[in-house]
C-alpha cells in the first residue's frame, strides 16, 4: 500500500532466521506497473481481495453485534457458530456445525470468505469471540444472583 499511496507502511516484519531482503522502491514500482499491465492487474486483484475480505469481516461483525444486542448469545450453538466464524476468518474452514434454522443468517456463510487472510482482523475476531463469551458468562452469573435473591426474599 505504501508504494501506491506514498504514506507510511501500515505493518512491519521481523525474521526468525537470517534472511535476504529485496527492496522495491516507489519509482521502480511505478515504472514496473506502467510498463507491464499484468503487474498492475495483479496489484489491483490483491487489493480487491483485501477489500472483499475486510467487507465480509465487517458484515460478520455487524451480524454478531446484532445478535448480542438482541440477547441472542446463549447456548452451545452460538458458541459453536462463533468459533466457526473465528476459525474461518483465521484461514481455517468452518467445522461441521449444523446449518442455521430457516430465516436466520448463518454465522459464517459458506464460500463468502476468500483466500486472503488478515492476521489483524483474525485476531480481532478472536478477541470479539472472547468478549462475547465473557458477556454471556457475566449475564449467567447475574441471573444466578437474581435467582438467589428471589429465593432469599421468598
FENWOLIN-V164539 format. One record per backbone hydrogen bond with DSSP energy under -1.0 kcal/mol. NH is the residue of the N-H (numbers start at 1). CO is the residue of the C=O. If there is no record, write none. Layout:
BEGIN
nh = [NH | NH]
co = [CO | CO]
END
This chain:
BEGIN
nh = [5 | 6 | 29 | 30 | 31 | 32 | 33 | 34 | 35 | 36 | 39 | 40 | 41 | 42 | 43 | 44 | 45 | 46 | 47 | 48 | 49 | 50 | 51 | 52 | 53 | 54 | 55 | 56 | 57 | 58 | 59 | 60 | 61 | 62 | 63 | 64 | 65 | 66 | 67 | 68 | 69 | 70 | 71 | 72 | 79 | 80 | 81 | 82 | 83 | 84 | 85 | 86 | 87 | 88 | 89 | 90 | 91 | 92 | 97 | 104 | 112 | 122 | 123 | 124 | 125 | 126 | 127 | 128 | 129 | 130 | 131 | 132 | 133 | 134 | 135 | 136 | 137 | 138 | 139 | 140 | 141 | 142 | 143 | 144 | 145 | 146 | 147 | 148 | 149 | 150 | 151 | 152 | 153 | 154]
co = [1 | 2 | 25 | 26 | 27 | 28 | 29 | 30 | 31 | 32 | 36 | 36 | 37 | 38 | 39 | 40 | 41 | 42 | 43 | 44 | 45 | 46 | 47 | 48 | 49 | 50 | 51 | 52 | 53 | 54 | 55 | 56 | 57 | 58 | 59 | 60 | 61 | 62 | 63 | 64 | 65 | 66 | 68 | 67 | 75 | 76 | 77 | 78 | 79 | 80 | 81 | 82 | 83 | 84 | 85 | 86 | 88 | 87 | 95 | 101 | 109 | 118 | 119 | 120 | 121 | 122 | 123 | 124 | 125 | 126 | 127 | 128 | 129 | 130 | 131 | 132 | 133 | 134 | 135 | 136 | 137 | 138 | 139 | 140 | 141 | 142 | 143 | 144 | 145 | 146 | 147 | 148 | 149 | 150]
END
